Structures are given as C-alpha cells and as structure tokens.
Amino acid sequence: VAAIAVCFAIAPAESANLRAVPSLGFEERWDSNVFNTSGDEKGDFVFRVSPRLTLSIDAFNTTFSLGGGFDAERYSDHSELDRDSAAKDFILTTTQPVRITPEFSIRPSARLLETQDALRRNALTQTPVPVGPVSESLVTARTEVRETSGSLQMTYLLTPNVDLGIGGGVFKREFIEKPAGLIDSRATTLNASVLYRIDPRRLAGVYIDTVYNSYDGRPNSRIYTGGLLVTYNMTDRLTIDARAGASLDRESTGLGDEKNEVWSPTGRLSISYALRDFRAMLLGSHELSGAGSLGVTTKRSSILFTVADRFAPKWTWDLTGTWQINRSTDVALVEDFATAEGIAGIGYEAAEWAKFRLSGNMFRQWSHSSTTDDLKRNSVILGLTLSNTYPIF
C-alpha cells in the first residue's frame, strides 16, 4: 500500500483537456449479515479492494466522464463468498448538458452494473439527490444480478424564457442465476416537458411521462403520468423543487386485450440548502413504479434526507437516511415491502491524494411478500481511497 501511495503522490493535478483519474480503495468492514438472510444471520469481517479508472474530457461547455472499476472481496470466515469481481461498474456521465448550439443541448448517460449483493447495488446506484424516480431499495438473498441502463435528454430553447424537453431511456435487470421469485424486467421510458422562466428565481411548467414495463413470465404494464412542476430559488442558499400530477397504470391480464387500470396521485418535493461547505437535502416522493425485482408494478413512497459538512480544513462528516414503502397495485398479487436505512460517516483528508473514511450503516426491511423476508443488517467500515488526476493532453 505504501508503494502505491507514493505513485499517487508523484504528480500534482494540472488542468488539461483530457484527464485520467485512477483510484484505489481499501475497505475493512464488519458485516452482521453477509448472506442477507432473515434468520440464522452470519456476521464476518470483509476486506475489499476497489480499483477504478475514470477518463474525463472537457468539451461543449461540459465535462464527459467515462469510468469503470470492480470490487475484489475476501471474507475471514466464509471463504465461499470470496470473489475477485464481487461487483463490476461502468458509467458514462456529463456534469452539464452538452450544448450543441446556443438553443439545443443534450445529456446522455449510460451504466452497466453487476453484483451479487443488493445492498452494494443500492450503494452504487442511489445518488444523494435523485434526478429521476427514486430507485428500488429491496434487498434480496445473495444472487448475481446485471443492470443495464441508458438515457438521453434533449432540450431546445423555444424562446429566451421557454424550454422544450424531450427524452427517453431504457433499463434492464437480469438475474443471472434465475432464483425463484425474482423476475427479469425491462423498462422503456419517454418523457416531455415545457418549462417557463417566470423570473431568474422561479420556473414553472408541465410534464408527461410514459413507461412500458415488461416482465419475464408476468403481465406487462404501461404507466402514463402527467402534471405540473415548479422550481423556486428562494435565496442563493435555498431551493425548492416540486411536481404534482396523476398516473395511470394499464396492466395486461393475460386474457386477450383485457387490461386492469389503476389511477394514483403522484408527487415529489425536494428542499435543498447550501452554505459554503454545508449541504442539506430533504426529499419526499410518491409514484407508480415498474421494473421491480418482484415482477409487479408498485406504488412507491420514499423519504430521503442527507446532510454533509466540512467542520475543519481536513475533516468532513455526513449523515443519510432513507425510508421507502412499495405496495403492489394488483390486490391479488401481494408483493409489499418497506425498507429503512441510515448511514453516518466521518472523513479525513490525509493528503490531496489520500482520504480516510469511517462509517456505520444500519438497514432494516419489513416484507409482506411470498419471495422476500424481513431482514436486518448492520456494518462498520474503515476505508482508505488513493486517487490523483493525471493530464493526458
């Protein structure tokens, strides 16, 4: 580890059009339930190494980032869980929309993720401030799953105060080992919006979305959503985003063209606050959601909060909490569950290229499903990340 640390410290970061950002993470954690079981829980110490490489390039008034990495894990008592690639993750993102012309911009994204641990999947995919629907938080027994997703959002400036947005995306989840009760699924989304800038602080508009969900061996469904949205920058520090509307779920019964229809209100409210290094966000949402692991469309309600701050030049702390309830829309097929998770951490920047982090995690799941069970899992993690930026040209 010392030799690797010296390599990261050799070259200071410099501005460049194309940059390579290699990183190497080391984690030692104690985990109370390494098999994700509801009974006879097995705890263990786990050592994880996570090499990663990200290439970044500045173009079109944004930064493109293409990154990839994997986790290698070793268990102290349960060597049958040892993996050289316990998780693989590849992602393409941009920091801002790609401005093709002064009026037209696009924002692409793509991701491929493979893992055997649903809690690790949640940690890699759930962002502090979700820009789209809140992702599923269900934790199942250990099984290998592959998730592939991609999206493209386009924005056209109709007038100086009016934006037209059109976009779409695809998401596919595959359970490699085909465990009983877990269903492969696919979702194709299309969306459109018209936004009007009332003044520099206020924005309002309308939106429509449609999602086609298909499940292996289960009836397919299509969700239609429409409503109003508002963004209000109350001050330079405080921002409120809200949307409210209604959703219609049309699900095939498997009997010819017969379909079941379910209406549901939908809404989302987020409040964000920023002051120097302090960040806080509270989000609540309710929506119809498909492409879940259990092969059903659900009414998903979520609450998420996150707080982070730098309390000294080299020290940071953060706190995150989530609560989610999923209830199936089909009363004859009960696949309901609720989850709660809390994460607290403290970080120390030993050098520009070396950061330590100590964190604790508590996860709980309550299930009324034929497939999943109640589950609890706690962990304590000590990690070291070595990273530096190297200009290529």
C-alpha positions as CSV (number, residue, x, y, z in Angstrom):
1,V,0.0,0.0,0.0
2,A,2.9,2.4,0.8
3,A,4.4,1.9,-2.6
4,I,1.0,2.6,-4.3
5,A,0.6,5.7,-2.2
6,V,4.0,7.1,-3.4
7,C,2.9,6.6,-7.0
8,F,-0.3,8.7,-6.4
9,A,1.7,11.5,-4.8
10,I,4.3,11.9,-7.5
11,A,2.4,14.1,-9.9
12,P,0.2,17.0,-8.8
13,A,-3.1,17.6,-10.6
14,E,-3.0,20.0,-13.5
15,S,-5.7,21.4,-15.7
16,A,-6.0,19.5,-19.1
17,N,-8.5,18.8,-21.8
18,L,-8.2,15.1,-21.3
19,R,-7.5,13.7,-17.8
20,A,-7.1,10.2,-16.3
21,V,-8.2,9.7,-12.7
22,P,-7.1,6.4,-11.3
23,S,-8.2,5.5,-7.8
24,L,-7.7,2.6,-5.5
25,G,-10.0,1.9,-2.5
26,F,-9.3,-0.3,0.5
27,E,-12.0,-1.2,3.0
28,E,-12.2,-3.4,6.1
29,R,-15.7,-3.9,7.3
30,W,-17.6,-5.9,9.9
31,D,-20.9,-7.0,8.5
32,S,-23.7,-8.6,10.7
33,N,-25.5,-10.5,7.9
34,V,-23.3,-11.4,4.9
35,F,-25.8,-13.8,3.4
36,N,-28.8,-11.3,3.6
37,T,-30.9,-13.9,5.4
38,S,-33.9,-13.3,7.8
39,G,-32.8,-15.9,10.3
40,D,-29.5,-17.6,11.4
41,E,-27.6,-14.4,10.5
42,K,-23.9,-14.9,9.9
43,G,-21.5,-12.0,10.6
44,D,-18.0,-11.7,9.2
45,F,-15.0,-9.4,8.6
46,V,-14.7,-8.5,4.9
47,F,-11.7,-6.9,3.1
48,R,-12.5,-5.1,-0.1
49,V,-10.1,-3.7,-2.8
50,S,-11.7,-1.4,-5.4
51,P,-9.6,-0.3,-8.3
52,R,-11.2,2.3,-10.7
53,L,-10.2,4.4,-13.7
54,T,-12.1,7.5,-14.9
55,L,-11.3,9.4,-18.1
56,S,-12.6,13.0,-18.2
57,I,-12.6,15.4,-21.2
58,D,-13.8,19.0,-21.4
59,A,-15.9,19.7,-24.5
60,F,-19.2,21.5,-25.5
61,N,-19.2,23.5,-22.2
62,T,-19.3,20.4,-20.1
63,T,-17.2,17.5,-18.8
64,F,-17.6,14.0,-20.1
65,S,-16.6,11.2,-17.7
66,L,-16.3,7.5,-18.6
67,G,-15.4,5.4,-15.6
68,G,-15.1,1.7,-14.6
69,G,-14.0,-0.5,-11.8
70,F,-14.6,-3.6,-9.8
71,D,-14.6,-4.9,-6.2
72,A,-12.4,-7.8,-5.0
73,E,-13.5,-9.2,-1.6
74,R,-12.1,-11.6,0.9
75,Y,-14.1,-13.0,3.9
76,S,-12.4,-14.0,7.1
77,D,-14.7,-17.0,8.0
78,H,-16.8,-17.5,4.9
79,S,-14.3,-18.0,2.1
80,E,-17.1,-19.4,-0.2
81,L,-18.1,-15.8,-0.7
82,D,-14.7,-14.7,-1.8
83,R,-14.8,-13.0,-5.3
84,D,-12.2,-11.4,-7.5
85,S,-15.0,-9.4,-9.1
86,A,-17.8,-9.1,-6.5
87,A,-19.1,-6.1,-8.3
88,K,-18.3,-4.5,-11.7
89,D,-19.5,-1.0,-12.5
90,F,-19.1,1.1,-15.7
91,I,-20.7,4.5,-16.1
92,L,-20.8,7.4,-18.6
93,T,-22.0,10.8,-17.3
94,T,-21.7,14.6,-18.0
95,T,-21.5,17.4,-15.5
96,Q,-23.8,19.6,-17.5
97,P,-26.0,19.2,-20.7
98,V,-23.9,19.1,-23.9
99,R,-24.6,22.4,-25.7
100,I,-24.7,21.6,-29.5
101,T,-25.9,25.1,-30.5
102,P,-27.0,28.1,-28.4
103,E,-30.6,26.7,-28.4
104,F,-30.1,23.0,-28.4
105,S,-28.4,20.7,-25.8
106,I,-28.4,17.0,-25.0
107,R,-27.5,15.0,-21.9
108,P,-26.5,11.3,-22.4
109,S,-25.9,8.7,-19.6
110,A,-25.2,5.0,-19.5
111,R,-24.4,2.4,-16.9
112,L,-23.6,-1.3,-16.6
113,L,-23.6,-2.9,-13.1
114,E,-23.1,-6.5,-12.0
115,T,-23.1,-7.5,-8.3
116,Q,-24.2,-10.3,-6.0
117,D,-25.1,-8.1,-3.1
118,A,-28.3,-6.0,-3.3
119,L,-27.1,-3.6,-0.6
120,R,-23.9,-3.0,-2.5
121,R,-26.0,-2.3,-5.6
122,N,-28.0,0.2,-3.7
123,A,-24.9,2.0,-2.5
124,L,-23.5,2.3,-6.1
125,T,-26.7,3.4,-7.8
126,Q,-28.6,5.6,-5.3
127,T,-27.4,9.2,-5.7
128,P,-27.6,11.8,-2.9
129,V,-30.1,13.9,-5.0
130,P,-32.0,11.6,-7.4
131,V,-32.8,13.4,-10.6
132,G,-35.4,10.9,-11.7
133,P,-37.6,8.3,-9.9
134,V,-36.2,7.0,-6.7
135,S,-34.7,3.6,-7.3
136,E,-35.9,0.4,-5.6
137,S,-34.3,-0.3,-2.2
138,L,-35.3,-4.0,-1.9
139,V,-32.6,-6.3,-0.5
140,T,-32.8,-10.0,-1.5
141,A,-30.7,-13.0,-0.7
142,R,-27.3,-13.0,-2.4
143,T,-27.7,-13.7,-6.1
144,E,-25.9,-12.3,-9.2
145,V,-27.7,-9.5,-11.0
146,R,-26.9,-7.4,-14.0
147,E,-28.4,-4.0,-14.6
148,T,-28.0,-2.1,-17.8
149,S,-29.4,1.4,-18.4
150,G,-29.1,4.4,-20.7
151,S,-30.8,7.6,-21.3
152,L,-30.8,10.7,-23.5
153,Q,-32.4,14.0,-22.6
154,M,-32.7,16.8,-25.2
155,T,-33.6,20.5,-24.5
156,Y,-34.5,23.1,-27.1
157,L,-34.8,26.8,-26.2
158,L,-38.0,27.9,-28.0
159,T,-37.8,31.5,-26.7
160,P,-35.5,33.1,-24.1
161,N,-37.9,32.0,-21.4
162,V,-39.4,28.8,-22.7
163,D,-37.6,25.4,-22.8
164,L,-38.9,22.3,-24.6
165,G,-37.6,19.0,-23.2
166,I,-37.8,15.5,-24.8
167,G,-36.1,12.4,-23.6
168,G,-36.1,8.7,-23.1
169,G,-34.3,5.8,-21.7
170,V,-34.0,2.0,-21.2
171,F,-33.4,-0.1,-18.1
172,K,-32.9,-3.8,-18.0
173,R,-32.4,-6.1,-14.9
174,E,-31.3,-9.7,-15.3
175,F,-30.9,-12.3,-12.5
176,I,-28.1,-14.4,-13.9
177,E,-28.8,-17.5,-11.6
178,K,-32.6,-17.3,-12.2
179,P,-33.6,-17.6,-8.5
180,A,-37.2,-18.4,-7.7
181,G,-39.4,-15.4,-7.2
182,L,-37.1,-12.8,-8.7
183,I,-38.2,-11.7,-12.1
184,D,-36.1,-10.3,-15.0
185,S,-37.6,-7.0,-16.2
186,R,-37.2,-4.2,-18.7
187,A,-38.5,-0.6,-18.8
188,T,-38.6,1.8,-21.7
189,T,-39.4,5.4,-20.9
190,L,-40.3,8.5,-22.9
191,N,-40.9,12.0,-21.4
192,A,-41.6,15.5,-22.5
193,S,-41.8,18.9,-20.7
194,V,-42.4,22.6,-21.4
195,L,-40.8,25.0,-18.8
196,Y,-41.3,28.7,-18.5
197,R,-38.9,31.0,-16.6
198,I,-41.1,33.4,-14.7
199,D,-38.1,35.3,-13.4
200,P,-34.5,34.4,-12.5
201,R,-35.7,32.7,-9.3
202,R,-38.9,30.9,-10.4
203,L,-39.7,28.3,-13.1
204,A,-42.9,26.5,-13.8
205,G,-44.1,24.0,-16.4
206,V,-45.9,20.8,-17.4
207,Y,-44.6,17.3,-17.9
208,I,-45.8,14.0,-19.3
209,D,-44.1,10.6,-19.0
210,T,-44.8,7.1,-20.2
211,V,-43.1,3.9,-19.1
212,Y,-43.5,0.4,-20.7
213,N,-42.6,-2.3,-18.3
214,S,-42.1,-5.9,-19.4
215,Y,-41.5,-8.9,-17.0
216,D,-40.5,-12.4,-17.8
217,G,-43.5,-14.7,-17.2
218,R,-45.6,-11.9,-15.9
219,P,-48.2,-9.5,-17.4
220,N,-46.7,-6.3,-18.9
221,S,-47.8,-2.8,-18.0
222,R,-47.7,0.7,-19.2
223,I,-47.7,3.8,-16.9
224,Y,-48.8,7.2,-18.1
225,T,-48.0,10.3,-15.9
226,G,-48.7,14.0,-16.3
227,G,-48.6,17.0,-14.1
228,L,-47.2,20.4,-13.1
229,L,-43.7,21.2,-11.9
230,V,-42.2,24.3,-10.1
231,T,-38.7,25.3,-9.1
232,Y,-38.2,28.2,-6.7
233,N,-34.8,29.5,-5.7
234,M,-36.0,31.3,-2.6
235,T,-32.5,32.5,-1.8
236,D,-29.0,31.8,-3.1
237,R,-28.8,29.1,-0.5
238,L,-32.3,27.6,-0.5
239,T,-34.0,25.8,-3.5
240,I,-37.4,24.1,-3.6
241,D,-38.4,21.7,-6.4
242,A,-41.9,20.3,-6.6
243,R,-44.1,18.4,-9.0
244,A,-47.6,17.0,-8.7
245,G,-49.9,15.1,-11.0
246,A,-51.5,11.7,-11.6
247,S,-50.5,8.4,-13.0
248,L,-52.5,5.7,-14.8
249,D,-51.2,2.1,-14.8
250,R,-52.7,-0.2,-17.5
251,E,-51.7,-3.8,-17.0
252,S,-52.4,-6.8,-19.2
253,T,-54.4,-9.6,-17.6
254,G,-53.1,-12.2,-20.0
255,L,-56.7,-12.7,-21.3
256,G,-56.7,-11.3,-24.8
257,D,-56.8,-7.5,-24.8
258,E,-58.3,-7.2,-21.3
259,K,-56.4,-4.8,-19.0
260,N,-56.6,-3.7,-15.4
261,E,-56.4,0.1,-14.8
262,V,-55.1,1.8,-11.6
263,W,-55.1,5.5,-11.0
264,S,-52.8,7.1,-8.4
265,P,-51.7,10.6,-7.4
266,T,-48.0,11.3,-8.0
267,G,-45.8,13.9,-6.5
268,R,-42.3,14.9,-5.4
269,L,-41.0,17.6,-3.2
270,S,-37.3,18.4,-2.5
271,I,-35.8,21.1,-0.4
272,S,-32.0,21.8,-0.8
273,Y,-29.8,24.1,1.3
274,A,-26.2,25.0,0.7
275,L,-23.9,27.3,2.6
276,R,-20.1,27.2,1.9
277,D,-19.2,23.5,2.7
278,F,-22.5,22.7,4.3
279,R,-25.1,20.8,2.3
280,A,-28.6,19.5,3.3
281,M,-31.4,18.0,1.3
282,L,-34.9,16.6,2.1
283,L,-36.9,14.7,-0.5
284,G,-40.3,13.1,-0.5
285,S,-42.0,11.3,-3.4
286,H,-44.9,9.1,-4.3
287,E,-45.2,7.4,-7.7
288,L,-46.2,4.4,-9.7
289,S,-43.1,2.4,-10.5
290,G,-42.4,-0.7,-12.6
291,A,-39.3,-2.8,-13.5
292,G,-39.0,-4.0,-9.9
293,S,-37.2,-7.2,-8.8
294,L,-40.5,-9.0,-7.9
295,G,-42.2,-8.5,-11.3
296,V,-45.0,-6.2,-10.3
297,T,-45.9,-2.5,-10.6
298,T,-45.9,-0.8,-7.2
299,K,-47.0,2.4,-5.5
300,R,-43.7,3.6,-4.2
301,S,-43.4,6.2,-1.4
302,S,-39.9,7.4,-0.4
303,I,-38.4,9.8,2.0
304,L,-34.7,10.7,1.8
305,F,-32.5,13.2,3.7
306,T,-28.8,13.9,3.6
307,V,-26.6,16.3,5.5
308,A,-22.9,16.9,4.9
309,D,-20.3,19.4,6.1
310,R,-16.6,20.2,6.4
311,F,-16.1,21.1,10.0
312,A,-12.3,21.5,9.8
313,P,-9.8,22.0,6.9
314,K,-9.2,18.2,6.6
315,W,-12.3,16.8,8.3
316,T,-15.8,16.1,6.9
317,W,-18.9,14.4,8.2
318,D,-22.2,13.2,6.6
319,L,-25.5,11.7,7.6
320,T,-28.0,10.0,5.2
321,G,-31.4,8.4,6.0
322,T,-33.9,6.7,3.7
323,W,-37.4,5.2,4.1
324,Q,-39.3,3.5,1.3
325,I,-42.6,1.7,1.0
326,N,-43.6,-0.4,-2.0
327,R,-47.2,-1.7,-2.4
328,S,-48.2,-3.8,-5.4
329,T,-51.1,-2.3,-7.5
330,D,-52.5,-5.8,-8.1
331,V,-54.5,-6.7,-4.9
332,A,-54.4,-10.4,-5.9
333,L,-50.6,-10.5,-6.0
334,V,-49.3,-9.1,-2.8
335,E,-45.6,-8.2,-3.0
336,D,-45.3,-5.4,-0.5
337,F,-42.2,-4.3,1.4
338,A,-40.7,-1.4,3.4
339,T,-37.1,-0.5,4.0
340,A,-35.2,1.9,6.2
341,E,-31.5,2.7,6.1
342,G,-29.2,5.1,8.0
343,I,-25.6,5.9,7.2
344,A,-23.3,8.1,9.2
345,G,-19.7,8.8,8.3
346,I,-16.6,10.9,9.1
347,G,-13.8,11.6,6.7
348,Y,-10.2,12.8,7.0
349,E,-8.1,14.1,4.1
350,A,-4.6,13.0,4.9
351,A,-3.3,14.3,1.6
352,E,-4.7,15.6,-1.7
353,W,-4.4,12.0,-3.0
354,A,-5.3,10.1,0.2
355,K,-8.6,10.1,2.1
356,F,-9.8,8.0,5.1
357,R,-13.4,7.4,6.0
358,L,-15.1,5.7,8.9
359,S,-18.8,4.9,8.6
360,G,-21.6,2.9,10.0
361,N,-24.7,1.5,8.3
362,M,-28.0,0.2,9.6
363,F,-30.5,-1.4,7.3
364,R,-34.0,-2.8,8.1
365,Q,-36.5,-4.5,5.8
366,W,-40.1,-5.5,6.5
367,S,-41.8,-7.7,3.9
368,H,-45.3,-9.0,3.1
369,S,-44.2,-10.9,0.1
370,S,-44.0,-14.5,-1.0
371,T,-40.4,-14.1,-2.1
372,T,-38.6,-11.8,0.3
373,D,-38.4,-11.8,4.1
374,D,-37.8,-9.4,7.0
375,L,-34.2,-8.6,7.1
376,K,-31.7,-6.6,9.2
377,R,-28.1,-5.8,8.5
378,N,-25.5,-3.6,10.2
379,S,-22.0,-2.8,9.2
380,V,-19.0,-0.7,10.3
381,I,-16.5,0.3,7.6
382,L,-13.0,1.8,7.7
383,G,-11.8,2.8,4.2
384,L,-8.8,4.4,2.5
385,T,-9.1,5.9,-1.0
386,L,-6.0,6.8,-3.1
387,S,-6.7,9.0,-6.1
388,N,-5.0,11.6,-8.3
389,T,-5.6,13.4,-11.6
390,Y,-3.1,13.0,-14.4
391,P,-3.3,15.2,-17.5
392,I,-3.0,13.4,-20.8
393,F,-3.3,16.4,-23.1
